[in-house]
Amino acid sequence: MSIVVLYGGSRPNGNTEILTKKVIEGLTVEEIYLNDYVIQPIVDKRHAEEGFQEIDDDYNSIIERILPHNILIFATPIYWYSMSGTMKNFIDRWSQTLKDSHYPDFKKQMSQKSAYVISVGGDDPHLKGLPMVQQFQFIFDFVGVHFAGYILGEGNKPGEIIEDKEALFAAEQLNHKLQILLSK
């Protein structure tokens, strides 16, 4: 068992990252900060005769890094009631990967994984973050990923997540669960 964390935030040491670090504390994980990479937006060629064309960016290298892992953690701030644009851009490109001859088993490989979502927002995230959680559920259902759970925390200004005791407790509980999973 192994874990990869995909960070979708644009602020170093932001609230979502702080909460996620609590989840993975003491665990060996691979961390990928999507904002550090160039991921071009998708040009939808699903129904075009020529299909998708190879794009010269960092997207495939990220796919190569996540595929060996069993557990995926998607860590994104809540931006306008959804995931960050960086995270959405990355997931949008899955449409290309599903059709890409370089990854003929992408959906099968993804269906053998579990995923968690960790997200922090400043405007009633326990309610207003739920559409994003549902969006992740639909995404995971489509590729067959088991949606194992999520944590929504509240924080707006840098560091405010530390005041959300419920989110910190949930992070501690998830950390314990992941320790057990990794020890098997």
Contacts in CASP RR format, 6 or more apart in sequence:
PFRMAT RR
TARGET T0000
AUTHOR 0000-0000-0000
METHOD contacts of the structure
MODEL  1
MSIVVLYGGSRPNGNTEILTKKVIEGLTVEEIYLNDYVIQPIVDKRHAEE
GFQEIDDDYNSIIERILPHNILIFATPIYWYSMSGTMKNFIDRWSQTLKD
SHYPDFKKQMSQKSAYVISVGGDDPHLKGLPMVQQFQFIFDFVGVHFAGY
ILGEGNKPGEIIEDKEALFAAEQLNHKLQILLSK
1 70 0 8 1.000
1 71 0 8 1.000
1 181 0 8 1.000
1 182 0 8 1.000
1 184 0 8 1.000
2 28 0 8 1.000
2 29 0 8 1.000
2 30 0 8 1.000
2 68 0 8 1.000
2 69 0 8 1.000
2 70 0 8 1.000
2 71 0 8 1.000
2 182 0 8 1.000
3 24 0 8 1.000
3 27 0 8 1.000
3 28 0 8 1.000
3 29 0 8 1.000
3 30 0 8 1.000
3 69 0 8 1.000
3 70 0 8 1.000
3 71 0 8 1.000
3 72 0 8 1.000
3 73 0 8 1.000
3 178 0 8 1.000
3 182 0 8 1.000
4 29 0 8 1.000
4 30 0 8 1.000
4 31 0 8 1.000
4 32 0 8 1.000
4 65 0 8 1.000
4 66 0 8 1.000
4 69 0 8 1.000
4 71 0 8 1.000
4 72 0 8 1.000
4 73 0 8 1.000
5 20 0 8 1.000
5 24 0 8 1.000
5 29 0 8 1.000
5 30 0 8 1.000
5 31 0 8 1.000
5 32 0 8 1.000
5 73 0 8 1.000
5 75 0 8 1.000
6 32 0 8 1.000
6 34 0 8 1.000
6 62 0 8 1.000
6 66 0 8 1.000
6 72 0 8 1.000
6 73 0 8 1.000
6 74 0 8 1.000
6 75 0 8 1.000
6 87 0 8 1.000
6 90 0 8 1.000
7 16 0 8 1.000
7 17 0 8 1.000
7 20 0 8 1.000
7 31 0 8 1.000
7 32 0 8 1.000
7 33 0 8 1.000
7 34 0 8 1.000
7 35 0 8 1.000
7 75 0 8 1.000
7 76 0 8 1.000
8 16 0 8 1.000
8 33 0 8 1.000
8 34 0 8 1.000
8 35 0 8 1.000
8 74 0 8 1.000
8 75 0 8 1.000
8 76 0 8 1.000
8 77 0 8 1.000
8 83 0 8 1.000
8 84 0 8 1.000
8 85 0 8 1.000
8 86 0 8 1.000
8 87 0 8 1.000
8 90 0 8 1.000
9 16 0 8 1.000
9 17 0 8 1.000
9 33 0 8 1.000
9 34 0 8 1.000
9 35 0 8 1.000
9 75 0 8 1.000
9 76 0 8 1.000
9 77 0 8 1.000
9 84 0 8 1.000
9 86 0 8 1.000
9 87 0 8 1.000
10 35 0 8 1.000
10 84 0 8 1.000
10 86 0 8 1.000
11 17 0 8 1.000
11 77 0 8 1.000
11 158 0 8 1.000
13 158 0 8 1.000
14 77 0 8 1.000
14 120 0 8 1.000
14 158 0 8 1.000
14 159 0 8 1.000
14 161 0 8 1.000
15 77 0 8 1.000
15 120 0 8 1.000
15 121 0 8 1.000
15 153 0 8 1.000
15 155 0 8 1.000
15 156 0 8 1.000
15 158 0 8 1.000
15 159 0 8 1.000
15 160 0 8 1.000
15 161 0 8 1.000
16 75 0 8 1.000
16 76 0 8 1.000
16 77 0 8 1.000
16 118 0 8 1.000
16 119 0 8 1.000
16 120 0 8 1.000
16 121 0 8 1.000
16 161 0 8 1.000
17 75 0 8 1.000
18 159 0 8 1.000
18 161 0 8 1.000
18 162 0 8 1.000
19 75 0 8 1.000
19 118 0 8 1.000
19 120 0 8 1.000
19 151 0 8 1.000
19 153 0 8 1.000
19 161 0 8 1.000
19 167 0 8 1.000
19 168 0 8 1.000
19 171 0 8 1.000
20 73 0 8 1.000
20 75 0 8 1.000
20 118 0 8 1.000
20 171 0 8 1.000
22 168 0 8 1.000
22 171 0 8 1.000
22 172 0 8 1.000
22 175 0 8 1.000
23 73 0 8 1.000
23 116 0 8 1.000
23 118 0 8 1.000
23 151 0 8 1.000
23 171 0 8 1.000
23 174 0 8 1.000
23 175 0 8 1.000
23 178 0 8 1.000
24 31 0 8 1.000
24 73 0 8 1.000
24 175 0 8 1.000
24 178 0 8 1.000
25 175 0 8 1.000
26 175 0 8 1.000
26 179 0 8 1.000
27 175 0 8 1.000
27 178 0 8 1.000
27 179 0 8 1.000
27 182 0 8 1.000
28 182 0 8 1.000
29 73 0 8 1.000
30 65 0 8 1.000
30 69 0 8 1.000
32 62 0 8 1.000
32 65 0 8 1.000
32 66 0 8 1.000
34 62 0 8 1.000
34 86 0 8 1.000
34 87 0 8 1.000
34 90 0 8 1.000
35 86 0 8 1.000
37 57 0 8 1.000
37 58 0 8 1.000
37 59 0 8 1.000
37 61 0 8 1.000
37 62 0 8 1.000
38 57 0 8 1.000
38 58 0 8 1.000
39 57 0 8 1.000
39 58 0 8 1.000
39 59 0 8 1.000
39 62 0 8 1.000
39 86 0 8 1.000
39 89 0 8 1.000
39 90 0 8 1.000
39 93 0 8 1.000
40 55 0 8 1.000
40 57 0 8 1.000
40 59 0 8 1.000
40 93 0 8 1.000
41 89 0 8 1.000
41 92 0 8 1.000
42 89 0 8 1.000
42 92 0 8 1.000
42 93 0 8 1.000
42 95 0 8 1.000
42 96 0 8 1.000
43 52 0 8 1.000
43 53 0 8 1.000
44 95 0 8 1.000
45 51 0 8 1.000
45 52 0 8 1.000
45 53 0 8 1.000
45 96 0 8 1.000
46 52 0 8 1.000
46 95 0 8 1.000
46 99 0 8 1.000
51 99 0 8 1.000
52 96 0 8 1.000
52 99 0 8 1.000
52 100 0 8 1.000
55 96 0 8 1.000
59 90 0 8 1.000
59 93 0 8 1.000
60 102 0 8 1.000
62 90 0 8 1.000
63 97 0 8 1.000
63 103 0 8 1.000
63 106 0 8 1.000
66 72 0 8 1.000
67 106 0 8 1.000
67 109 0 8 1.000
69 113 0 8 1.000
70 112 0 8 1.000
70 113 0 8 1.000
70 114 0 8 1.000
71 113 0 8 1.000
71 114 0 8 1.000
71 115 0 8 1.000
71 116 0 8 1.000
71 148 0 8 1.000
71 178 0 8 1.000
71 181 0 8 1.000
72 113 0 8 1.000
72 114 0 8 1.000
72 115 0 8 1.000
72 116 0 8 1.000
72 145 0 8 1.000
73 115 0 8 1.000
73 116 0 8 1.000
73 117 0 8 1.000
73 118 0 8 1.000
74 83 0 8 1.000
74 87 0 8 1.000
74 115 0 8 1.000
74 116 0 8 1.000
74 117 0 8 1.000
74 118 0 8 1.000
74 136 0 8 1.000
75 117 0 8 1.000
75 118 0 8 1.000
75 119 0 8 1.000
76 83 0 8 1.000
76 84 0 8 1.000
76 86 0 8 1.000
76 87 0 8 1.000
76 117 0 8 1.000
76 118 0 8 1.000
76 119 0 8 1.000
76 132 0 8 1.000
77 84 0 8 1.000
77 119 0 8 1.000
77 120 0 8 1.000
77 121 0 8 1.000
78 119 0 8 1.000
78 120 0 8 1.000
78 121 0 8 1.000
78 122 0 8 1.000
78 125 0 8 1.000
78 128 0 8 1.000
78 129 0 8 1.000
78 132 0 8 1.000
78 152 0 8 1.000
79 85 0 8 1.000
81 128 0 8 1.000
81 129 0 8 1.000
81 131 0 8 1.000
81 132 0 8 1.000
82 88 0 8 1.000
82 131 0 8 1.000
82 132 0 8 1.000
82 135 0 8 1.000
83 91 0 8 1.000
83 119 0 8 1.000
83 132 0 8 1.000
83 135 0 8 1.000
83 136 0 8 1.000
91 139 0 8 1.000
94 106 0 8 1.000
94 139 0 8 1.000
94 143 0 8 1.000
97 103 0 8 1.000
97 106 0 8 1.000
98 106 0 8 1.000
98 107 0 8 1.000
98 143 0 8 1.000
100 106 0 8 1.000
103 109 0 8 1.000
106 143 0 8 1.000
107 143 0 8 1.000
107 144 0 8 1.000
110 143 0 8 1.000
110 144 0 8 1.000
110 145 0 8 1.000
111 143 0 8 1.000
111 144 0 8 1.000
111 145 0 8 1.000
113 145 0 8 1.000
113 146 0 8 1.000
114 145 0 8 1.000
114 146 0 8 1.000
114 147 0 8 1.000
114 148 0 8 1.000
115 136 0 8 1.000
115 140 0 8 1.000
115 145 0 8 1.000
115 146 0 8 1.000
115 147 0 8 1.000
115 148 0 8 1.000
115 149 0 8 1.000
116 148 0 8 1.000
116 149 0 8 1.000
116 150 0 8 1.000
116 151 0 8 1.000
116 174 0 8 1.000
117 132 0 8 1.000
117 133 0 8 1.000
117 136 0 8 1.000
117 147 0 8 1.000
117 149 0 8 1.000
117 150 0 8 1.000
117 151 0 8 1.000
118 150 0 8 1.000
118 151 0 8 1.000
118 171 0 8 1.000
119 125 0 8 1.000
119 129 0 8 1.000
119 132 0 8 1.000
119 133 0 8 1.000
119 150 0 8 1.000
119 151 0 8 1.000
119 152 0 8 1.000
119 153 0 8 1.000
120 152 0 8 1.000
120 153 0 8 1.000
120 154 0 8 1.000
120 155 0 8 1.000
120 161 0 8 1.000
120 164 0 8 1.000
120 167 0 8 1.000
121 128 0 8 1.000
121 129 0 8 1.000
121 152 0 8 1.000
121 153 0 8 1.000
121 154 0 8 1.000
121 155 0 8 1.000
121 156 0 8 1.000
122 154 0 8 1.000
122 155 0 8 1.000
122 156 0 8 1.000
122 160 0 8 1.000
123 156 0 8 1.000
124 154 0 8 1.000
125 152 0 8 1.000
125 153 0 8 1.000
125 154 0 8 1.000
125 155 0 8 1.000
126 152 0 8 1.000
126 153 0 8 1.000
126 154 0 8 1.000
129 152 0 8 1.000
130 152 0 8 1.000
133 150 0 8 1.000
133 152 0 8 1.000
136 147 0 8 1.000
136 150 0 8 1.000
137 147 0 8 1.000
139 145 0 8 1.000
140 146 0 8 1.000
140 147 0 8 1.000
141 147 0 8 1.000
151 167 0 8 1.000
151 170 0 8 1.000
151 171 0 8 1.000
151 174 0 8 1.000
152 167 0 8 1.000
153 161 0 8 1.000
153 164 0 8 1.000
153 166 0 8 1.000
153 167 0 8 1.000
154 160 0 8 1.000
154 161 0 8 1.000
154 163 0 8 1.000
154 164 0 8 1.000
154 167 0 8 1.000
155 161 0 8 1.000
155 163 0 8 1.000
155 164 0 8 1.000
161 167 0 8 1.000
161 168 0 8 1.000
162 168 0 8 1.000
END
